[in-house]
Amino acid sequence: MVYSLLYRRPPHVDSARSSLNGDAKPKSFVGSMRSVSTNSSTKANGIPDALSFDRIISGGTCPPCTVRDFMNYLIYIEHAAENLQFFLWFRDYTKRFSALPVNERNLAPVWTIAQAEAEALAAQTSNVGTKKLISPATAAVFRGTDFAHPDASVDYKGNPFGTPPRTPQGTPLDGRESYVQSDYGYVQSDYGWSDTASSVQTPDETFQKRAAGAFTKADMKWQPFSIQPFREEISRIVAAYVADGAPRQLNLSAKERASLLHALANTTHPSAFQTVNNTVNWSLRHQAHPNFIRWTICNGNRPRVIFARGLGVGGIIGGLTAAVLITLSGAGRGWRILSAIGFLIGIATLIAAWKGMCVVLHGMHHRHVRPWELFAEGDEDSAILELKKGSFDSIATTNSYENEPWIARYEKRNLIRKVFDREVWIQEPALRQIQDTIFIQAIGASVIMTTAIVGIFCAFPKGGFY
C-alpha cells in the first residue's frame, strides 16, 4: 500500500526562533489547532495521521519514529531539545497536580491570561521613569531591611538572590537515578523528584539561587508563596528553563518571560504556564515535528546517500555512453534500447538518493543505525542507555553532547565502513509506506525520462563508423 503518487515529503521548516516573535507564536498555535481539526495532515504537510505529533508523543509509533527517536533528533541534529523536554515535564506535572487533594489544589489558584498580561504591563510601567537614584551611604543604611532600594539589594555582594555562575555542563542537580516504565519507554521517575512527586530530591543551592535571581530580575516585590504545592519543583523549573543562562533555557521573549515569572510568583497552578506551553507546543508541532519526519524518511547516513547519488550519476553516464556508441556504430536502431537499462537504473537511483533514500536499503526496508546508536554498550535496554546520555533524566542537565564517547569513535571509522554501516529493519509501517511511495515516484519519473532520452537517440540515423 502506498500513498498518492502526488505525495510530497514534509518541507524543511526554518527555526521558529527567527521567523516568529513571542506574540505571534501563541496565536499561530491556536490557528494551527483549528486547521489540524479540519484538514487531513497527510494532504496538508506530507505527514500521515499514523505519524502525527500526538501519536508519537503517546507512544503509538514504532522505531525509528518513537518519542525517544524524536528526542535524539532534537539533541543531535536540531540541537533544540529543550522544547520537547519542557513539554514532557509539563504534561507529567499537569497530571500530578490534578491528582492532588482538593485542599492542596486550592492553595494554588488558576492563573488567567488577563492576569498575566496585567502583571506584565504593570512590571513594564513600573520600570519607566520610576527608579530614583540614592546615595551609597543611604543604601548601606537601609540594606537588608524592608526599606532597601531594589537595585541596591541586587547589587549587594554576596546577595543570595543574585544569579550565580552556571554549573558545569552535564552535571545534574539531582544525583539519584531511577527508572520507571511509561507509555514511551523507560524514563527517570518523576524527572528526578521524590517517589511521591511532592518534592525535589536533595536539591542543590545553585538552582535556588538561579531561580531567585530570575524573580529578582523580573522586579518582583515579593518572594513566591512557599506553602503552595510543588513550589520547590517550580523553582527548579525556573532555574532550568526560564532564568537567563539556564542549562535548558527556552526561547522566550522578554514579555513572555516576565509574564511567566509573575504568574509563578502567585501560583503553582499549571495554568501559569499556559502561554509558554502554547509557544512550545507551536514550535514542536510546526517546526520540530515536520523536520523530524523529513529526516526520518532518509534511510541512509550521509556517506551512503552521497555514494548512492554517485551510483545514479554513474548509471546515467553509462547509459549515455552506450547510446552514443551504438548510435555511431552500424547497428540497427533497436540495439539503442539497451542504453535504457543504464538510464532507468541511474535516474531512479539519483531521484531516490536526492530525497535521502538508498534504493538498496529500501529493497530490504532497512535503515542505517544512527551514529549514537552504534556504540551502545552491552545488552542493556536501549531506552535506559539513551537516558544516561541526558535526554529524559534530570531536568537541570544541559543538552550538550560534545564529550560523549561515540563522537570520537565514529570519526575514526573509515569512509568505507560508514558507507556500509550496520543496518536494522524499519518497524514503523507508515514510514515504510512513505518510502514505498517515494520509490514508486522515482521509478515512474525514471521511466518517463528514459523513454524520452532513448526516443531521441533512436531518431538519429546510424553513424556507420565501425
N, C-alpha and C positions, 0 to 999 in steps of 0.2 A: 504494500500500500504506500502510495506517495501522495504528496500534496499537489496543488495545482502547478502546471508547467510554467505558469507565470509567477511562481513564488520567488520572492527575493529575501535574502537573509537580512537580519536587522542591520540598519546602517549604523556606523560608528557615531556615537553621541559625544560631543566635546564635554569637558567637565563643566558641571553646573556652577562651579565656583567663579568662572569668568563670564558666564552667559546670563546669569540672573542675579539680582540683588536680593537682599533678605526680604523685601516686601513682596516681590513677585513670586517667590517660591511657594509660599502657602496658598496663594490664590491659584497658581498653576496646579497645585496638588488637588485642590477641590475640583477644579475643572477636569483634571485628568481622571479622577474617580468617576465622574459622570460619563466621560467618554468611554471608559472601560466597561461600564454597565450597559451601554447602548451599542457598542461596536464589537465585533469579533477581534480578539487580539491577533489572530493569525493574519487577517486582512489588513489590520492597522499597521503593524510594525514587524511582521515576519516571525512572531513568536506564537506558537500554538498554545492552546489552553493547558495542555499537559505540561508545559514548561513555564507556566505563569509564575510570577513572583510569589504569590500566596501559596501556590502548590509546592514550590521549592522550600519556602520557609516552614511549611507544615510537615515536611518530611515525606511528601508524596512522590518523590522522584528518585531515580537510581543513579549511580555513578556513570558519567562524571558530571552530573547536574545536581548534586546534593548541596545542602547548605554549607557543608564543610568544604566542598569544592568551590562554592561561591566565596567563602571566606578566604581560602587560599589565593584565589584570583585577585581579590581586593588587596591582599597583603603583598603578593609578589609581582603582580602585573600592574594594577591600577595604583597601588601604593596609597590607598584611601579606605582602610578597613574600619575606621572609627565610626562611620555611619551605621554599618551593619552591627557592630558591637554594641553601640548605644541602642539600636532598635531591639536587639535580642534582650538586652538588660531591661529596657523599658517594658517590654511585653511580659517578662517574668515579674517585674516589680508591680505591674498593674494587677496581675493575678494574686500576688501575695498580699497586696494592700486590700483587695476585695475580700480576702479570706480572714481579715482581722475581725475581732468582735466589734459590735456596733459602737460601744462606748469609746473604743480606741480610735475608730474611724472618725468619730465626731470631733476629736481633738484637732483634726486637720480638715478644715472646711474646703469646699470646692472653690477653685480659682477660675474666674471667668476672663474672657478675652478683654472685656471692657475694663476690668480691674487692672489687668496687665498694661493696657495702653495708658490708663490714667496714671499709674505709678511711674511708667517710663517717661511720660510727659512732665510729670512733677519733678522727676530727677533732672531732666534736661533743663527745665526752667530754673531750678534752684542753683544750677551751675553758672548761670549767665548774670553777671553783674551783682552777685550777692556775696561773693567772698571778700572779706576785709583783711587787710594786712595788719598784723600785730607784731610788736617788737619781740625779739628773742627773750628779753627779761620777763615780759608778761607771759609768754608761752611757757617759760620754765616754772613760773609760779603756779600756773593752773594745770601743768602737765600731770596726768594721772587722775584728774578729777572730772566731774561731770561738766565743768565749765571749760575744759580744754578745747582748743580750736581743732577741728578735724584734721587739717593738714599737718598741724604740729604733732598730733598723735601718730600720724602715719610716718612722719619723717624721723621720729624718735628712734635712736639707735637701739637695737635690741628689742624693739616692739614685737610682741608675739603675733600681732596681726599683720605684720609685713610679709610680703611674698618671699619665701625662702628660695635658695638655689634649688635647681632641679635635681632629682635623684638620678643616679647612674642609669643609663638605658638598660632596659630589660630586667631591672630589679623590682620585683613585686613588693607592694606594701604589705602583703599578707603572705607569710611563708608557707601556710598549710596548703595542701593539695588533696582534694577528694573528688571522686568522680561518681556521677550517677547517670543512669540511662534515661535519655529523654527521647522525644519524637524525632530528633535529628541526630542521634548518635550519643556518644558519651561526652558529657560536659561537666565542668567543675561544679560541685554542689553549691547552688545559690550564688555563683560568681564570687566565691571567697568569703561568704558570710557564715555565721554560726548555723548549726544544724536546724535551729528553729527559725532561721531567717529573720531574727529580730535585732541582731547587732552584728557589727563587723568584728571579725576575729583578730585579736592582737593588733589594734590599729597603731599606726606609726604617727608620730607628731608631725611629720612632713606634710601629709595630706591635710591635717587640721590647720596648719599654718597657711598652706596654699589656699584652702577654702576661705579662711578668714581674710586673707589678702584680697581675694576676689570680691567678697562682700564690701570690704573697705574701699576698693577702687570704684565700686558702684555707688559710693556716697551713702551707704546705709547708715542710718542714725541709731540703729539698734541691732543686737545680735539675734539670730534666728531663735525661735521658740524651741527649747530643748525637750519639752515634755511631749512633743508630737512623735508619733511612731516613725521609725526608720530615719530619725534625724541624723544620726551618725553616718548612716549609709548615704544620705543625700549629700552630706559634706564630702564624702569620698567621691561621689559622682561629680560634684563641682570641681574638686581638685583634679579629677582625671579627664573631664571633658569640657569644662566651661572656663576655668581660670586661664589667664594668659600664660603660655609656656607649658600648658598641661601635656602630659605624655600622649594623650589621645584627643587633642583639642579639636572640637567641632568647628566647622567653617560657618560661624555665626556673625551677623552684622552687629555693630555696636548697639543698635536698638534692640535686637533680639536678645543679646547677652544681658543688657540692663533689665529688660522685661522679665527674663527668666530668673535673674538673681533677686529681683524684688518679689517675685511670686514665691520663690523658695524661702525667702526670709519670713514669709507669712504662713506658709503651709507646706506640708509634705505630700499633699494630695496629688495623684497622677495628673490631674488637670493642669497643674502648674507647668508641666512640660508640653502642653498641647501644641503651642505654636512651634516650638523647636522640633517636636515629633513630626509635625506636618512638613517642615523643611527637610528633615532627614528622610522621611518617607518619600517625598517627591524625588529627591536625589537618587535613592535606591531604585525606585520603580522606573524612572525615565532616563537615567544615565548609567548607573552601575549594572542593572539587570540586563538591558539590551546589549551592552558591551560584553557582558559575561556570556550570553547565549551566542553572540557572534564569535567570540573567542573559542568557545567550546566546540563549535562546528568544525573547526580545524582539527584534523585527526593526526597530524604530524607536527614534530617540532620544526623550528626554523631551518636547520640544515637539511632536513628531509624534504621540506617544501621547496627549497631552492634547488635541491637535487632533482625533484620531480619536474620543476619548471625547465631545468636543463634537458631532461629527457624529452619533454614536449617539444622544445626547440630543435633538439636533435632529430626527432621523428619528422618534423616539418621539413628540415633541411634534407633529410634522407629522401622523403617523398619528392621534393622539388628536384633533387639531383637525378633521381630515377626518371622523372617525367622529362627532363631536358635531354638526358642521354638517349632515351627511347625515341623522342621526337626527332633528334638529329640523326638517328640511325635509319636503316632501310626497313625496319619492322613495321608492320601494319598498325593502324590506329588502335586496334583492340588491345594491343600489348600495353598501351599507355595507362590502361585502367589499373595495372598493377601498382602504379605510384599512389593509388588511393589508399593502400594499406598504411603507408607512412604518414600521409596527410591525416587519415582518420584517427590513428592512434596518437599522433603528435598533437593535433589540435584539441582532442578530448582531454588528453593529459594536461596540456597547458591551461585550458579553461578551468579544469578542476583545481589545479595547483594554484591558479590565480585567486581562487576562493579559499585557499588554505587546506585543500584536501589532496591526499595522495591516493590515486586510484588503486594501487596495490593494497594499501592498508584497508581501503574501503571494501575491496573484494572480500575480505575476511571479517569486515565490521570490527576492525581493530583500531586502536589508537596508541600513540606513544605514551609511555609513562612520563609524567612530569618530572623535571629535574629534582624537585624537592621530595618526590616520592621514590626516587631511585635508590636512595641510600637509607631507607628505613632499617633500623637495627632490630635483629631478632624476629621472633614471630608474634610480638606484642600487637594488640589490636591497633590498626592504623589510626583510628579516631583518637585514641589516647596519645599516640605519637604526635598527632597534629596539635593536641592541647599543650603538650610540653613545649611547643615552639612559640606559644604565647598568643594564640588566636582567641580561644574561648576562655582562657584562665583568668587570673586576677585582673580586674578592670584597671588597675593602676600601672600595668606594664606598658611599655612602648611597643609599637609595631615594627621596630627596626629588626632587620634580619641579616644585616651585612656580616655579622660574626657567626652565622650558622655554618656548621662544618660542610654541608653539602655544596656550598658555593665553590670553595676551593677544589673540592674533589671533582665537581662537574667540569670546571675549567681545565683540569688536567686531562680529561678524556680527549682522545684524538678525534679528528673530524669524521673518520670512517665509523667509529663506534657511535657517534652522535647520530649519524645518518641511519644506522641500523640498530637503534636503541631497542630496549625491551618494549614489548607490546602487550596490551591487555584488551580483552573484549569489551566493547561498548555495551553496557547493560541497559541504558535508557532507550526504550522503544521509540519515543518521539524524536530523539536525536538521530537515531538510525533512519527514520523516515525522512527527516530533513536532508540527510546526506544522500539518501537514495534519490531524492528529488533533484538535488544539485548534480548528481552523477548523470541522471537521465537528461537533464538540461544540457550538460556538456556533450553527451553523445549526440543529441539532436542537433545542436549547433555545429558539431563537427561534421555530421552527415551533410548538412546543407552547404557548408563551406567547402567540403571536399568535392561534392558534386559540381559546384561552380568552378573550382580550380581545374579539376580533371576535364570538365567540359571545354574549358578554354584551351587546354593543351591538345585535346582531341580535334579541335577545329583547325589546327595548323597542319599543313601538308608535311609529309615525311621529308627529312633532310637528305637521306641517302648518302651521308658522308662516309659511312662504313657499314 
